[in-house]
Amino acid sequence: MSLNHFKFFCAHRVPFVLAVGAMLCACAPQEEIQITRVWLRAAPPSRDTTAAYMQIENTTFLDNALIAAETSAADIVELHAMTGKDEVMRMRPAKEIALPKQDTVIMEPGGYHLMLFGLQRPLQEGDQIYFTLFFKNQTTKIVKAEILKEAPPLSRLPGAVFETDG
């Protein structure tokens, strides 16, 4: 290859190769779903139900949804939503919790939450349990939830993702 051919190649091909490489890096897998502020309401020993809350951020350009959850701390975990009509709040099971693209869903008292039935043991403040969360795009996440008596301030519980699968 002559020097002129080499200069032509470098001037025209190298920028193209660098641009393609940059695009491939930008498309590298990222953490699609980020889960923070995971907590569970402490339940008195006489109750075998409680609720869990969290913040779920969908950082992708595709809609997703939380479709199920499970924990060894309870027999059943259901997705629930609170709805209000005529100043009366009602809790109902939800088929899924939509996670719109590039958006954050806050699961909090009075809104979406995980309802736990058949607790395996009393859950006291300071305890921790793990949940496996299942998403519509067929990913799962294992998250750690802290047991609290009341909702934490927004600055509390910054991150809670324990492990990611898929």
Secondary structure, 3 states (H helix, E strand, C coil): CCHHHHHHHHHHHHHHHHHHHHHHHHCCCCCCEEEEEEEEECCCCCCCEEEEEEEEEECCCCCEEEEEEECCCEEEEEEEEEEEECCEEEEEECCCEEECCCEEEEECCCCCEEEEEEECCCCCCCCEEEEEEEECCCCEEEEEEEEECCCCCCCCCCCCEEEEEC
